[in-house]
Amino acid sequence: MRAYFRLGPATLVTAAFIGPGTVVTASLAGANYGYALLWALLFSVIATMILQEMASRLGIVTGKGLGENLRHLVQQPLLKVLLYSLVVAAVVVGNSAYQGGNLTGASLGADAIWGQQSLVLSLKQHSGLNPWSLLLGVIAIVVLWRGRYQRIERFLIGLVLLMSLAFISTMLLTKPDLGAMFSGMLLPTIPSGATLTVIALIGTTVVPYSLFLHAASSATKWHNQPNKAQALAESAADLRTAIPLGGLITLAVLSTAATAYFGKGLQMENAGDLALSLQPVFGAAATYLMALGLLAAGLSSAITAPLAAAYALRGLLQLSPQWFRMSWLLIILVGMLVSSLGLKPLNIIWFAQVANGILLPIITLCLLLAVNSSLLGTYRNSLRQNVLGAAVFAATLLLSGRTLYLAFFS
């Protein structure tokens, strides 16, 4: 009997998009607008499943990642230079900038749990550095350095399950309003001033680097599977499990913030505030669970973001195994430096956001072209898949246009 649910490469996608940025965005959405924006979360989960199914199918059928397939698909020299430049700018430079945020977010969770230990306080006082960023960065390096794909997958599955347990348990402790939750999910509205938050909710879930990550990890996972139909069925079960689980985690964070903050006249600056604010009303358990979830979210993204960038570079530039390793190592080291020193590389982050805004619809279009090409043979897109893909492509154009407008004119 074929399993309907399973956890595999799609869990890496969930580990990638449930990072500190998503936790902060979902927290602010819940705190400021209650459950009203859950429809945007539902849309982003559906759009992610549509795109990731295509990326995984491309990896399984061709045995290559998205970068390798783009190299084969785009032959015109000028287009190739433009595409490669965008990928390097958005995925490599962008993930280097965001890596600092991943480690900082994980540090907030660790600090909420163990920050009052005398050793931690002494290290902070005498070094002026964030010791958690250095420790978590080292953990990320060890996991990627020593781990074959199967070990990395298992480690990230563990982190995703830990996040699920922590955030969903916190939500249950805070007793959400189920009626308002379903209403916000099924009746789309945009409250006054909520447009930016809608864009952020979708933009933190539907991201181009996850497509490189999923295609390459699927190609690696099923490279010895001669039965493509069986591999695709297993991948579909993986998608049905991992991506909705990521949506459920985001929903839990948003719901917890809505219960704790919405309509109470309180202000929240970051996800660390949410963890600390839960204790007076919901007890220490809620605080520790929220902090544990934030720690797991930051660490999971600190592992998957450098890995995704390395996969993209390897596919486009045909990197050797040594340079593949050096790529993700450099990104982690940059993140450790940014986070441990408390730097805020705002110009680099702005540049990465602009590059991501341009890259997302282009990569979506390239992916659609690839899964309709002769590369996939009988596994090419059906009419239904093309209609769904075109709808997501249109949405990425709108999202991209709005992101670029805000970057340059806000």
Buried (B, 14 or more C-beta within 10 A) or exposed (E): EEEEEBBBBBBBBBBBBBBBBBBBBBBBBBBBBBBBBBBBBBBBBBBBBBBBBBBBBBBBBBBBBBBBBBBBBBEEEEEBEBBBEBBBBBBBBBBBBBBBBBBBBBBBBBBBBEBEEEEBEEBBEEEEBBBBBBBBBEBBBEBBEEBEBEEBBEBBBBBBBBBBBBBBBBBBBBEBBEEBBEBBBEEBEBEEEBEBBBBBBBBBBBBBBBBBBBBBBBBBBBEEBEEBEEBBBBBBBBBBBBBBBBBBBBBBBBBBBBBBBBEEEEEBEBBBBBBBBBBEEBEEEBBBBBBBBBBBBBBBBBBBBBBBBBBBBBBBBEBEEEEBBBBBBBBBBBBBBBBBEEEEBEEBBEBBBBBBBBBBBBBBBBBBBBBBBEBBEEBBBEEEBBEBBEEBBEBBBEBBEBBBEBBEEE
